[in-house]
Amino acid sequence: MSIDLPFHRSWLEDDEINEVVDTLKSGWMTTGPKTQQFEEAFRDYIGCKHAIALNSCTAGLNISLALQDFEPGDEIITTPMTFPATANVIVLNNFKPVFSDIEKGTLNINPNGIEEKLTSRTRAIMPVHYAGHPCEMDSIEAIAEKRELIIFEDAAHALETKYKGRKIGNMGHTTSFSFYANKNITTGEGGMITVNDDALAEKIRVFRLHGLSRDAWKRYGNNGYAHWKLEMPGFKYNMADINAALGIHQIKKVDRFLKIRREYAQKYDEAFKNIDEIETLEIKDYAESAYHIYVIALRLNKLNISRDEFLNALQSSGIGVAVHFIALHLQPYYAKTFNLKPEDFPVATDYSNRILTLPLYPKMTQSELDRVINTVVELINRHKKAT
Ligand SMILES: Cc1ncc(COP(=O)(O)O)c(C=O)c1O
């Protein structure tokens, strides 16, 4: 099998490349002026008070939890339709992930199901803005307020996302973004945590670099050695300037990239809207999506082919695809450890069996987009069940 239309290609131009070269020539590789520049640009883009650069979104989620004084076994409610990182950090901090089923149409956590998952041990809700579509935050915030729960947002997919005109990155206690290679902007690997609380921001800055006193990154700089103080044991989660060099330029292109993503997603929607065998995802009135991934759900009862056969047929024709996601309650670790059954989360189970993600990125050409559409339509026509 040879994929000639890949699932993703990053859009990197001379300005990113020259900035990396400049970083290499400067002799300063790790957290430094370029990281600071990227943080400031990101903070301005989101419109929040603090943006702190990390080496992944997972680091942001983990710091968010590690800084809490919850008790071991305390519960955090999240969606099963997510990447393992979201729930893994809960487990690794000795808390319990409590999954709550998703809603049809957006595949986001269904706020109507959250209340019945609340117990005396519930401490937080971790919503994931799936595919870049915002969760229904008014309802989630109302539950959180009533029960004094903290909201930690997983915004790995949601760089450009707005909910009722409010930019994601301002609402939760912390919001974590990803700049992994296939994200809407990339630093190769990287993440950002945004917060509006000054004291929390300060703690995170210390916590991301071993727990050393602020500005310890300057310890081998031109101003000579300075003593640092260990304020608490922390992680090694800082972003390096080599990565930030990409971010500085990628963030300037975010609107240009989004425009193409939106246009391509709308072309897919238009092409599939009259095909009964394909369910496309819904964009709610309250949403401005980041269009991070383009997901379709096959109506398997109308087809004589499984999702995996469909996916393999696309790959055999040279088109890269993916699945976001096989829900976490179906993954061996979560199923076994928390005794979860497919029928516990019927909506997430159903979608897990029939979704697939088509290529969607600004570097893709119009003719590549047409090729994906034509191949999908051809496959559907070939595998429609006889009526
Ligand atoms: C929903 C979600 N959360 C978290 C992550 C982790 O991001 P990172 O690789 O930057 O740690 C991902 C990665 O793709 C993701 O899709």
PDBQT file of the ligand as one rigid body, heavy atoms in Angstrom, charges set to zero:
ROOT
HETATM    1  C1  LIG A 401      -7.988  15.509  22.255  1.00  0.00    +0.000 C 
HETATM    2  C2  LIG A 401      -6.508  15.453  22.464  1.00  0.00    +0.000 A 
HETATM    3  N1  LIG A 401      -5.998  15.773  23.671  1.00  0.00    +0.000 NA
HETATM    4  C3  LIG A 401      -4.677  15.761  23.907  1.00  0.00    +0.000 A 
HETATM    5  C4  LIG A 401      -3.770  15.418  22.929  1.00  0.00    +0.000 A 
HETATM    6  C5  LIG A 401      -2.310  15.392  23.249  1.00  0.00    +0.000 C 
HETATM    7  O1  LIG A 401      -1.599  16.394  22.573  1.00  0.00    +0.000 OA
HETATM    8  P1  LIG A 401      -0.001  16.401  22.619  1.00  0.00    +0.000 P 
HETATM    9  O2  LIG A 401       0.478  15.397  21.631  1.00  0.00    +0.000 OA
HETATM   10  O3  LIG A 401       0.404  17.801  22.240  1.00  0.00    +0.000 OA
HETATM   11  O4  LIG A 401       0.403  16.069  24.012  1.00  0.00    +0.000 OA
HETATM   12  C6  LIG A 401      -4.242  15.070  21.659  1.00  0.00    +0.000 A 
HETATM   13  C7  LIG A 401      -3.283  14.701  20.611  1.00  0.00    +0.000 C 
HETATM   14  O5  LIG A 401      -3.537  14.577  19.474  1.00  0.00    +0.000 OA
HETATM   15  C8  LIG A 401      -5.635  15.092  21.413  1.00  0.00    +0.000 A 
HETATM   16  O6  LIG A 401      -6.138  14.769  20.212  1.00  0.00    +0.000 OA
ENDROOT
TORSDOF 0
